[in-house]
């Protein structure tokens, strides 16, 4: 099992494609992505009890890209976004003109578990990035920089 972590500028498409391609090209791999938050010393954090009981995800969306799996029960690639934007995240993204590419479909849209999209193998990585990063911004309830933090877990 290999792990990698780092950060890149969201405008550096070549870096974003390199990171995400490394995941999508390795069946069973996954990575987490989030925009680097702007620290606010005056912000009052939610209590741990509130976070546990609330039916919502993080204020700064956390995206997970899971590569397809092979074997007896193969699964296509999926993109998930945990967020704090409430219910009907897919509708919020459509209202912001962030439409899924042909072949992609929403598998789950839940306030606590997040939005999960089945991602088509035929879609280019740049297409995923051009949908994912703006989607994370639309669903964000937290100020963030333009840097993306990532961590990759790979079985190869």
Steps between C-alpha positions, in 0.01 A plus 500: 500500500638843401402836638572846368395844618560857398343812359464673166349822365149432367588705191796270423294256294808295408569431870135420571481261203825329610367436852152386395627289208731316739190394693267424210763289323546273801189287572403503866688823576341810646590854598360779714505858382406822676574867455749626756290696752568859594549490874275739690620556856162654592286210373310305761527128424194277521492289814591133455153399622335728242720362224406146600125568510473732202405344169770676305855467380796735524471876428805467273393225256705183491505323163594136460583347164484121492644315202304220342538157654547176312426139581178309562300812574662785306390853584545815293695802624314725745539858615361591841468837669427530872363848563293719731273643231196302615261297293478481124862580422455371145220754446721779640771406250253494210376847603864616484522355144736222611358218294639149507662376179331237290517160669539634855212447741414588856506189721433673832402849618485499879571787745723289729657249262534752218465495125630195312529498122580197287768626261528362145830342395481684167499846661829686493666592828488869404120466475489358852711791629291762318190361674643402840689813607212742424256253663708504818491882495121510454448258791755673726401683817860593585757740357786321330811574300546386141730216610373144504627261766503135395576160647514186290471139605593240241516122516783482245 
